[in-house]
């Protein structure tokens, strides 16, 4: 019997179209939902987003929200289903919760997750991807890929793909 695994990638105010396109492609590959919280730094109809997602873009399980509060209310998120990715997160990505339903939340490329959202969920909900001090951060689409696949690693039913 397979366990139902539900993953949601949430991008707050993404700024770079090709990151969002690449993330959409990763979401298709893992059967994850993609939630975009406005404002967006690009048009979803742009050629660059579609190119980054290749011809797969129409298959993305995409939701666009006017603001985080609307998304939060509609999604009926529980605090133990939410992980916030920040450079200074308290926990390592290698220690993600083993929840069947999980929301992986990322901030914009230049500003990160807004302070009010970090405060809403608290420090215990923050996670980081270990990197060396020689670089400031990883690319957003790379970070999402690492986090998304790590969140699925412990579920044998995912390995059947």
RASULDA-V646813 format. One record per backbone hydrogen bond with DSSP energy under -1.0 kcal/mol. CO is the residue of the C=O (numbers start at 1). NH is the residue of the N-H. If there is no record, write none. Layout:
co=CO nh=NH
co=CO nh=NH
//
This chain:
co=6 nh=102
co=7 nh=33
co=8 nh=104
co=9 nh=35
co=10 nh=106
co=11 nh=37
co=14 nh=41
co=16 nh=20
co=17 nh=21
co=18 nh=22
co=19 nh=23
co=20 nh=24
co=21 nh=25
co=22 nh=26
co=23 nh=27
co=24 nh=28
co=25 nh=29
co=26 nh=30
co=27 nh=32
co=33 nh=9
co=34 nh=63
co=35 nh=11
co=36 nh=65
co=37 nh=13
co=43 nh=46
co=46 nh=50
co=47 nh=51
co=48 nh=52
co=49 nh=53
co=53 nh=56
co=56 nh=59
co=57 nh=60
co=60 nh=62
co=61 nh=34
co=63 nh=36
co=65 nh=38
co=67 nh=71
co=68 nh=72
co=69 nh=73
co=70 nh=74
co=71 nh=75
co=72 nh=77
co=78 nh=81
co=79 nh=82
co=81 nh=103
co=83 nh=105
co=84 nh=127
co=86 nh=89
co=91 nh=128
co=92 nh=95
co=93 nh=96
co=100 nh=6
co=102 nh=8
co=103 nh=83
co=104 nh=10
co=105 nh=85
co=106 nh=12
co=108 nh=112
co=112 nh=108
co=114 nh=118
co=115 nh=119
co=116 nh=120
co=117 nh=121
co=118 nh=122
co=122 nh=125
co=123 nh=126
co=125 nh=84
co=126 nh=91
co=127 nh=86
co=128 nh=93
co=132 nh=135
co=139 nh=143
co=140 nh=144
co=141 nh=145
co=142 nh=146
co=143 nh=147
co=144 nh=148
co=145 nh=149
co=146 nh=150
co=147 nh=151
co=149 nh=153
co=152 nh=155
co=155 nh=158
co=158 nh=161
//
